Amino acid sequence: MTRAHNAVREFVIPVGVAALAVVPALFLRVTGGSVGALGDMTLFGVAILAAGFLLSWGAEAAEKYVSTGFVLAIVALITVLPEYAVDFYYAYRAGHDPTSGYVAYAAANMTGANRLLIGLAWPLLVGLHWWRSRQRGIALQSENAVEIGFLALASLYAFVIVLKGSIGLIDFVALLVLYGFYLRRTLQLPRADEDEEEEEPGPGAIIASMSPGLRWTVMGLMAATAMVLIVLSAEPFAESLIQAGRSLGIDEFLLIQWLAPLASEAPEVVVAILFVLDGRARAGLTMVISDKINQWTLLVGMLPIAMSIGAHSLSTLPLDARQHEEFFLTAAQSLFALALLLPLRLSLWSAVALVSLFVIQLALAFFYQATPEREIAVLTALAWVYLALAVILLVWHARRVPALARAAFGTVPQAE
C-alpha cells in the first residue's frame, strides 16, 4: 500500500501536472488561436518547461546503469533540449531571411543561456548547500577534473570564435568532436557506489524501480511526448518573445537573452537543486558544469547548421559588434568560473563573486539598452575585468593545473 501511495505521489501526480500544464498551449497550437503576445509567451513557455521535466525524469532513471559522470552529462544534455529547439528556430529563420534580424536573436539566446547558468544556477546550488549543511562550498572529487578539463578546452575555443568573428561549419565539426571526446571520457569514469548514492525521490526513481521492459517503454513514451511538445511549442514561444518585447517597449534582444533561457533551462536546474537537497551536492554541481560544456560545444556549433538549413546552402553565422561583445563577455565569464573550480571546490565566496558580477552585467545591459554603443563599451570593459580576475586565479592555482590535466585526460582519474 505504501509503495502504491509513493508511486501516486512521486510519479502520477508530477506527470499529471505536467500533462495538464501543456493543454492550453496545445489548444492554441491546434486551433491557431492566440491570447496576445504575453499570454502566448507564458503558455508556450510553460509547455516547454513541462517538456523539459518529462525529459529529465526519463533520463534520471538510467543513472544506476551507466557511469555517474556519463549519465549526468546525458541528463544535462537532454534537459536543455528545449533551449536547443528555441535557438535552432532563431538560427533557421536567420538563414531563411538574412535581413530579418534573427541572427542576433540566435546569439542572444545562446549567450544568455550560458551566462545565466554560471551567474545564477551555480551560485544557487552553493547557497542551497550552505543552507542545508552549513558547509561553505561544494567539494568536487578528482574525477571531476574531466569536467574542468573539457570546460577549459571549450572555453579556450570560444576565444577562437571571438577572434574569427563568426561561427562556421568548421567550428561545428571541432566542437562536435570535442563533445564526443568528453562523453567518451565520462564513460571511463567509475560508477557511483550505490551505498553512497541514495535515490532522490520523484518520477525518475519510480521509473528506475520498474521492470526493464516497462521502464524503457515509459522512458520512450515520455521522451517522444516531450519532443513533440518541444517541436510544437518552439516556434510560437520564440515569436511571442519578440512580440512581447515590442509591446512592452523592452529590447527584444535582452528579452530573448534572459527570459527564454529561464523557461528552457528551468527543468535542468530544478533537477540539480533536488540533488543538492537530497545531500548530493557534488552531483548537482557536476550536472550544471556538464550543461555548460554541452552548451559551449553543441549549442554553439549547432547555430551554423540551423542557419544553413534555413538558407538551403552552407552558411556562417556572423557576429556583429553587439554579438561579438556578448560572445566575448560569455567566454570571459566562463574562463573566470573555470578558474574558480581549480581547487576542486566552488566556495560560498566564489558563488557570491559569480552572482555579483552577473547582477552587475545584467543591470548595465538594461541601463544602457537605449544606447547600444555605450552598452557594448561597458560590457566589453566588464569582460576584461572577468579576464583579469581569471588570470589572477590561474596564476594563483598554477601548481594544481598539471595534476588536473593528468586526471582529466590521462588513463583513469584517481578517486580521492
LONUTOR-477420 format. One line per field, with one value per residue (C-alpha): x, y, z. Coordinates in steps of 0.5 Angstrom, whole numbers, plus 500, padded with zeros to 3 digits. Layout:
N
east [X, ...]
north [Y, ...]
up [Z, ...]
This chain:
416
east [500, 506, 509, 503, 502, 509, 508, 502, 505, 512, 510, 503, 502, 508, 507, 500, 501, 506, 501, 495, 500, 501, 494, 493, 499, 497, 490, 493, 497, 492, 487, 491, 489, 492, 491, 496, 504, 505, 499, 502, 509, 507, 503, 508, 514, 510, 509, 517, 518, 514, 517, 524, 521, 519, 526, 529, 525, 526, 534, 535, 532, 538, 543, 544, 546, 552, 558, 555, 559, 556, 549, 550, 553, 547, 542, 545, 544, 537, 534, 537, 534, 528, 534, 537, 530, 529, 536, 535, 529, 532, 538, 534, 530, 536, 539, 532, 532, 538, 536, 531, 535, 534, 542, 542, 537, 540, 546, 542, 539, 546, 550, 544, 543, 551, 551, 545, 548, 554, 552, 545, 545, 552, 551, 544, 547, 552, 548, 543, 548, 550, 543, 542, 549, 553, 558, 562, 562, 561, 567, 569, 573, 579, 574, 571, 578, 574, 569, 574, 579, 574, 570, 577, 578, 571, 572, 579, 576, 571, 576, 578, 571, 571, 578, 575, 568, 564, 561, 562, 562, 569, 567, 561, 566, 571, 566, 562, 569, 571, 564, 564, 571, 568, 562, 567, 572, 566, 564, 571, 569, 567, 560, 558, 558, 550, 551, 554, 549, 541, 536, 533, 525, 521, 519, 526, 526, 520, 521, 528, 525, 520, 522, 527, 521, 516, 522, 524, 517, 516, 522, 521, 514, 516, 522, 517, 512, 517, 520, 513, 511, 518, 517, 510, 512, 519, 516, 510, 515, 520, 516, 512, 518, 520, 512, 512, 519, 516, 509, 513, 518, 524, 529, 528, 535, 535, 528, 530, 537, 535, 527, 528, 533, 530, 524, 528, 533, 529, 528, 535, 537, 531, 534, 541, 537, 534, 541, 543, 537, 538, 545, 548, 551, 557, 552, 548, 554, 557, 551, 551, 558, 557, 551, 556, 560, 555, 552, 559, 560, 554, 549, 554, 556, 549, 548, 551, 548, 541, 543, 545, 539, 534, 539, 539, 546, 553, 552, 557, 554, 557, 558, 557, 559, 554, 554, 562, 562, 556, 561, 567, 563, 561, 568, 571, 566, 567, 574, 573, 568, 573, 579, 575, 574, 581, 582, 576, 571, 566, 566, 561, 565, 566, 559, 558, 563, 559, 553, 555, 559, 552, 548, 552, 553, 545, 544, 549, 545, 539, 541, 544, 539, 537, 545, 548, 555, 555, 552, 558, 563, 561, 560, 567, 570, 567, 569, 576, 575, 573, 579, 584, 581, 581, 589, 590, 587, 590, 597, 595, 593, 598, 601, 594, 594, 599, 595, 588, 591, 593, 587, 582, 586, 590, 588, 584, 582, 584, 579, 580]
north [500, 505, 503, 505, 511, 513, 512, 516, 522, 521, 519, 520, 527, 530, 527, 529, 536, 537, 534, 539, 545, 543, 543, 551, 551, 545, 548, 555, 551, 546, 552, 557, 562, 567, 570, 576, 576, 576, 570, 566, 567, 565, 559, 556, 558, 553, 548, 548, 548, 542, 538, 539, 536, 530, 529, 530, 525, 520, 521, 520, 513, 511, 513, 507, 503, 507, 511, 517, 522, 520, 520, 527, 529, 526, 529, 535, 535, 532, 537, 543, 541, 546, 551, 548, 548, 555, 557, 553, 556, 563, 561, 557, 564, 568, 563, 564, 571, 574, 581, 580, 581, 573, 572, 577, 573, 567, 570, 573, 566, 562, 567, 569, 561, 561, 567, 565, 558, 561, 567, 564, 557, 555, 560, 558, 551, 553, 557, 552, 547, 552, 553, 545, 543, 550, 548, 554, 551, 545, 540, 536, 530, 528, 525, 532, 534, 531, 537, 542, 540, 540, 546, 549, 547, 549, 556, 557, 555, 560, 566, 563, 564, 571, 573, 570, 574, 568, 561, 557, 549, 548, 550, 546, 540, 542, 543, 536, 532, 536, 534, 527, 526, 529, 524, 518, 520, 521, 513, 511, 514, 509, 508, 511, 507, 505, 506, 513, 515, 515, 515, 522, 522, 523, 520, 518, 514, 511, 509, 506, 501, 499, 492, 493, 493, 497, 502, 503, 504, 509, 513, 512, 515, 521, 523, 522, 526, 532, 532, 533, 539, 542, 542, 545, 550, 553, 557, 560, 561, 564, 569, 571, 573, 578, 581, 581, 585, 590, 591, 592, 597, 592, 591, 584, 582, 583, 579, 573, 573, 573, 570, 565, 561, 562, 557, 553, 551, 551, 543, 542, 547, 544, 537, 540, 543, 536, 533, 539, 538, 530, 531, 530, 537, 535, 531, 537, 542, 537, 537, 544, 544, 539, 543, 549, 544, 542, 549, 551, 546, 543, 549, 554, 549, 548, 555, 555, 548, 551, 557, 553, 549, 555, 558, 552, 553, 553, 559, 562, 566, 573, 576, 584, 589, 587, 580, 580, 583, 579, 573, 576, 577, 570, 567, 571, 569, 562, 563, 566, 561, 555, 559, 559, 551, 549, 548, 542, 547, 552, 556, 561, 567, 564, 564, 571, 573, 570, 572, 579, 580, 577, 582, 588, 586, 585, 592, 595, 592, 594, 601, 602, 599, 605, 607, 600, 603, 605, 598, 595, 599, 598, 590, 590, 593, 588, 582, 585, 585, 578, 576, 580, 576, 569, 571, 572, 566, 562, 564, 563, 556, 554, 549, 545, 545, 539, 534, 537, 536, 529, 527, 530, 527, 521, 514, 513, 519, 517, 517, 521]
up [500, 502, 495, 491, 495, 494, 486, 486, 490, 486, 479, 478, 481, 478, 471, 471, 473, 467, 462, 465, 464, 457, 455, 454, 449, 445, 444, 442, 437, 434, 433, 431, 437, 441, 447, 446, 446, 453, 454, 448, 451, 458, 456, 451, 456, 461, 455, 454, 462, 462, 456, 460, 466, 462, 459, 466, 469, 464, 464, 471, 471, 467, 473, 476, 470, 467, 470, 474, 470, 464, 466, 469, 462, 459, 464, 463, 455, 455, 460, 456, 449, 450, 449, 443, 440, 441, 439, 433, 431, 431, 427, 422, 421, 420, 415, 411, 412, 413, 413, 419, 425, 427, 427, 433, 437, 436, 439, 445, 447, 447, 451, 456, 457, 458, 463, 467, 468, 471, 474, 478, 477, 480, 486, 487, 489, 493, 497, 498, 500, 505, 508, 508, 511, 513, 509, 506, 499, 495, 494, 488, 487, 483, 477, 476, 473, 467, 467, 469, 463, 458, 460, 459, 452, 450, 454, 450, 443, 445, 444, 437, 435, 438, 434, 428, 429, 426, 428, 422, 420, 422, 429, 429, 427, 432, 438, 436, 436, 443, 446, 443, 447, 453, 453, 452, 458, 462, 460, 463, 470, 476, 477, 484, 490, 491, 498, 498, 493, 495, 490, 490, 491, 485, 478, 476, 482, 481, 473, 475, 480, 474, 471, 465, 459, 463, 465, 458, 455, 460, 458, 451, 451, 456, 451, 445, 448, 450, 444, 440, 445, 444, 437, 437, 442, 440, 434, 438, 444, 440, 436, 442, 446, 440, 440, 448, 448, 443, 446, 453, 450, 452, 447, 444, 444, 452, 453, 449, 452, 459, 459, 454, 458, 464, 462, 457, 463, 469, 469, 469, 475, 479, 478, 480, 486, 488, 488, 493, 497, 497, 500, 493, 492, 488, 483, 482, 481, 476, 472, 471, 470, 464, 462, 461, 457, 452, 451, 450, 445, 442, 442, 439, 434, 432, 430, 423, 422, 423, 419, 413, 413, 413, 408, 403, 403, 407, 412, 417, 423, 423, 430, 429, 434, 439, 439, 439, 445, 448, 446, 449, 455, 456, 454, 460, 465, 463, 464, 471, 473, 471, 475, 481, 480, 480, 488, 486, 490, 489, 495, 498, 497, 490, 489, 491, 486, 481, 482, 484, 477, 474, 477, 475, 468, 468, 471, 466, 460, 462, 464, 457, 453, 449, 447, 444, 443, 450, 452, 448, 451, 458, 458, 454, 460, 464, 460, 461, 469, 468, 464, 469, 475, 472, 470, 477, 480, 474, 477, 484, 483, 477, 481, 481, 473, 472, 476, 474, 467, 468, 472, 466, 460, 463, 463, 469, 474, 481, 486, 493]
